Amino acid sequence: MMQKGLMWKLLRKHISKSQLIGFSAANLIGLTIVILAVQFYSDVLPVFNDQESFIRKDYLIVTRNITSAGAMMGDKSQFTDADIADLERQPWCRKVGRFTSGNFGIMATIGGGGAHTMHTQFFFESIPTEFIDVDPTWTFDPAHPQVPVIMSRDYLSLYNFGFASTQGLPKISEGNASSVPMSFTFNGNGRSETMPGHIVGFSSRLNTIIVPESFMRWANARYGDGSTPLPQRLIVEVNRPGDPQIQSYMDAHHYEIAGDKMSSGKAYYFLTLIITIVIIVGVIISLLSFFVLMLSIYLLLQKNTKKLQDLLMLGYSPAEVARPYVKMVVAINCCVLVLSIVLMLVARMCYMDTLRDFGTNGGSLVAALVVAVAIMGCITAGNVAAIKRKVRSLWIQD
């Protein structure tokens, strides 16, 4: 008890309340900025990414740029193995998938006969299953041929609201699309064969008609010339959507990106960039507050050097002498941690109403809380280590 009283009297005698208040305020502001930026990122991410993941990935459909002069001159639109290998080497590229097209004729018949039966020229493509946003359970068995297809959701909308509504045809929902009768007639290599088909799903990512790769290989060998045509389209999984390097690369190689994927990607990229800058500013403020506290404690210890050395001479250990300062730092940092979390939650309540208008209820609080505890834990550990080292140096000098 005597030790505790002596330590506390020394601490109170020369303590600068204004310096501690300045440290606490700076640390509170810095930590609040950091965790609020992390939480805002978590809350707004679902607006850009349905997967609600901190590791965002996106897919780009890439084709060669076809000009009027190039089309007349017969410029090739295929991608070679060297082109694909170069794409895969780019830092923003995770994987590249090839669209494989059929080199044979296809005629589709949709409907069960009668006035509502439709006949149209058709086309198929295939890509690796890992790039498909539908989870199809599909196989193709040449012994019992039936063709499963995945169609673009845009095609269904065009049929329902463009074609069916003007021709008096029944509309088709995604749920009953698999029951619509259809068959495909394949022509090529001296053969003309018809086999049934059915729709197994609709894709929002792929604006095409997809069949299993096993069927495409079998059909190209049976109805085509047996060769595998070079892809005219690629699907690229990127890890930094909106990165300016992507557009620069595409422009330099005269590639085009289908749709408006780069526009939404740029918005996501700039959101990430702005939040990163805000987090860096918050971290800098927290670091400055750390050094402000250390300066205050060093000055306090310096003013009490003689008395502390006397206590050490009386037999108090460096840990016992440093304990009141350690307790003060831990108490201040715990208060800052709690207040910063409260301020973050209050600020979050202010912007969540706006985010709900975009159809999202926000993300988890776990990431922001982990970051808050980690930052304050590191600052506290640094403070405690510096205090103990300073007191130990007084003991060694003595």
N, C-alpha and C positions, 0 to 999 in steps of 0.2 A: 504493500500500500504506500509505503514511504517513497519507493522508487517511482510509482505512478504519479504521486503528488509532485515530486521534483521535476519529472519530465514534463508534466502538464504546465507547471509554473514557467519553466523555461520556454515552452512553446507559446504560451499566451503572452509572454512579456514582449517579444519582438515580432510577433506575427503581424503581417500586413493584410488586413481584411480586403482592402481594395485590390491587391494583387490576386488573392484567391477568388474573389468575385469575378475579376477579369478572366482568369483561367476558366472558371466554371462556365461563364457566359460564352466564351469562345469555343470551348469544347462542346457545349450544348448545341450551339449553332452548327458547328461542323458535323457533329454526329447526326443531328436531325436532317441536315441536307443529304447526307449519304444514304441513310436508311429510307428517307422519303423518296429519293430517286430510285432506289432498288424496288421499293414497294410500288411506285407508279409504273415502273417497267413491267413488273409482274401483273399489275392490274390491267394495263392497256394492251399487253401482248395478245390476248385472245381476239382483239379487234383485227389484228393482222394475221393471226395464225390460229386456225381451228384446233390445232393439236395442243395449244396452251403449254408449250414447252419452252424452256430457256434456251434450248439448243435448236434454233429454228433451222429448218431446211426447206428448200423450195425447188421447184422443177421448171425448167425452161425447155420449150420445144424449139429446136434450132433448125433452120433451113438455109440454103444458099440464096443469096440475093439474085433474083432473075430480072434482068433489065430487058427492055424491048429489043435492043440491038443483040443482046446475048441470046434471046429466044429465037431470033431470026437466023443467027449464025450457028445455032445448035450447041451452045455451051452446055457442058455437063453440069448436072445439079447434084450428083452423087457425092458422098463423103468416102474418102479412101481410108485405109487403115492408118496411114500416116496422119491424116487430118484428125482422126479420133484419138490417136496416141498423143498428139499435141494438145488437144483439149483436156485430156486426162492429166496432163502435167501441170495445168494451171492451178495456182494456190487456192482459188475459190471453187474448184471443181471437186466433188466427191466421187461421183460415178457417172458414166455415160452409157446409155442404152440405145440400141439400134432399132429403128422401125424396119421390119422386114415386110416387103410387099409381095403380092402374088404376081406371077408373070403368065397369067391365064385369064380367060374371060369368065365373068360371073353374071348370072341372071337370077334375081331374087323374085320370089312369088310370096306375097304376104296376104293372108286371108284364107278362109276355108272354102272358097269358091263362090260363085254368084256375082252379083253386081258390085260387091265391096272388095273383090279380089284385085290386088295391084301387082303389076309386073314392072320391074325396073332393073336397069343396069346397076351393078353393085361392085364394091371393092372391099378387100380385107387387108388388114395389117396385123402384125404381131410384134410384141415387145416382151422383154423379160418380165415375169410376173411381179417382181419386186418393185417395179415402177408403176404398177396399176393401183389406183386408189380404191378399188373394189376388191373384196376378198372372195374370189370366185372358187367354187369347188367344181372344177371342170377338167375333163379328160377327153381325149379323142381316141377311139378304138377303130382302126380300119375294118375290123371284122364286123362291127356293128356301127356303121358310120352315122353320126349325128353331130352337127356342127354347133357348138356353143359360142355365142357372140356377146361381147360387151359393147354397148353403143354409147355415144356421147349423150349426155343429158340435154344438150342443146338440140339434138336431132329430134328428141321426143317433144320438146317445146315447139319446134318448127312444125312438126306434124299436127299437134293438137290445136295450135292457135293460128297456124298459117294455112295448112293444107286441109285438114279435116273440117274446120269450121266453114270453109268456102265450098267444099265438095259434098257436104252432107254426110260425111263419114263419122263413125263413132270415135270418140276420144279414148285414148289409152292411158291408164295410170301406170306408174312404175310397178305397183303391186300385181296387176293382171297382165303385164307385158309378157311374162314368161309363158302364158297360156295362149298367146296369139299364134295361130298356125302359120308356119313359114317353111319354105323350102328353097334350096339353091341349086341351080344348074350350072355345072362347071364344063367349060369348053376349052379344049386345047390338046395338042399332041395326039390328034386323031381320035379323041374321046369326047363324049358328051354324056355326062352322068348327073343324075339328080339325087340329092339326099336331103333329109329333113334338118331343120335347125331350130334353135330356140334362144331367146335372150336370157342371160343369166345375171345381168346387172347393167347399171348406167354409171358412167364416169363423168365427174366434173372436171377432171384434170386433162383428159385426152379427148381431143376433138376429132375422133375417128371411129372406125369400127374394128374392134380387136377380136382376134381368134387366138387359140393356144398356139404356141410356137411349134408344138409337135404336129398339129394339123397343117401349119404353113409349110413345114419341111416336107411332109408327106404329099401335099397337094402340088407344090412346085415340082417335085420329082415325078408325079403322076401326070399332071396336066401341062406342065411347063417343059422347059428344055433341060431340067435337071440341075441347073446352076442356081446359086444363091445370089440374087441381085444386090449390088451395093446399096446401102441405105440412102434415101433422099431426105430423110428427117432423122434427127437425133433427139433424145430426151436427156437433159443434163441435170443432175442433182447438184445444187450449189449450197454451200454453207454460209455464204455472205450475200444474200439477195439484196440487190440494189447497189452493190459495190461498183463504183465507177470503172474499175478495171474490167468488169465484165463487158460493159458497153464498148469500151475502147478496143477490147479484143475482137468483139463481133464486127465492129466497123473496119478494123484493120484487115480482117479476113473476108469481108463482104458477106457476113452471115446476117440472118434476120431472126428475131425472136418473135414467135407467134403471140398474138393477143397483147394485153397490157400488163404482162407480168413484171416488166421492168419498172413500170410506173408505181405499182403497189410496193415493189421491192425497194425502190428509192425512198418511199415514205418510211418504210421500216428501217432502212439503213440510216436515214437522217435522225429518226427517233433514237436509235441506238447510239449514234454519234453524240447527240445533244445530252442524253442521259449520262454517257461516259464522261463528258466534260464536266457536268454538274457533280458527279461523284468525285472526280479528281479535285475540284475546288473544295468540296467538303472534306476530303482527306487532308488537303493542304492546311485548311483551317484547324482541323484536329491536331495535326502535327505541330502547328505553331502554338496551340494551346498547351500541348505537352511540354514544349520548351519553356513557355511562360511559367508553368508550374515548377519545372525543374529549377529555373532561375530563382523563383521565389524561395524554394526550399534551400537552395544553395546559399542564398543571402541570409536566410534565417539561421542555418547551421554556422555560417561564417561569423555572424554576430554572437553566437553562443559557443564559439570554439573553446574558449578558456573553461567555461563551466562544464561543457561536455567532457573535456579532457580530465577535469577534476573528478567527474563521476566515473570515468573509466579507471582512473587511478584508485578510486575507492573500491573497485572490484566489480563494478557493473560491466556486463559483457556488451560488445557492440550491438548485438541483437536487441538487448534490453533497452539500450539508449535509443536505438532507431525505432522501437515499437510505437511510440506515440505519433511520430511522423507518418509511419506506415498506416496506422489506423485512420489518421486524418485524410490521407490520400484515398484510401479505400472507401471511406464514407462519402467523400466528395464525388468520386467517380461513380459510385452506386446511385447517388442522387441524380447525377447527370444522365446516367443510363435510363433510369425510370422516367425522368422528365422528357427525354428525347423520344422515347417510345410513345408517351402520352401525346406529345405534340404531333408526332407522325400520324397517330390514329385520328386526331382532330382534323388535321389537314386532309387525310384520306376521306373522311366523312364529307368534306366540302366538295371534292371532285367526283365522288362515286355516283351521285345523281346524274351527272353529265354522262359518265361512262355507261350507265344503265340504259340511256337512250340509244346507245350503239349495240344493245343486245348482249352485254356482258355483265356478269356480277363480280368481276375482278378476280384476282389470283389469291394465292395463299400468303399468309403473313410469315410463314416459316423463314423464307430467305432473308427478309428484312430483319427479323429478330436474331437470326444467326449472325448476320453481318454486324448488328449492333453489339452483341455480346463479344464477338471476336475482336472488334476494334477496341472496345473499352477494356477487354481483357489484356490486349497487347499494350495499351497505354498504361494500365495499372501495373502490369508486370515490369514495364520499363521504369516507371516511377519508383517502384519498390526496390528494384535492383540498383538504381542510381543512389537512392537514399542509403542503402546498406553499404554500398561501395564508399560513399563519402564519409560515413561514420567510421568505417573500418580504416580509412586513410588517416583519420584523426588519431585513432588508437595506435596505428603503426608509427606515426610521427612522434607520438608521446613516448 
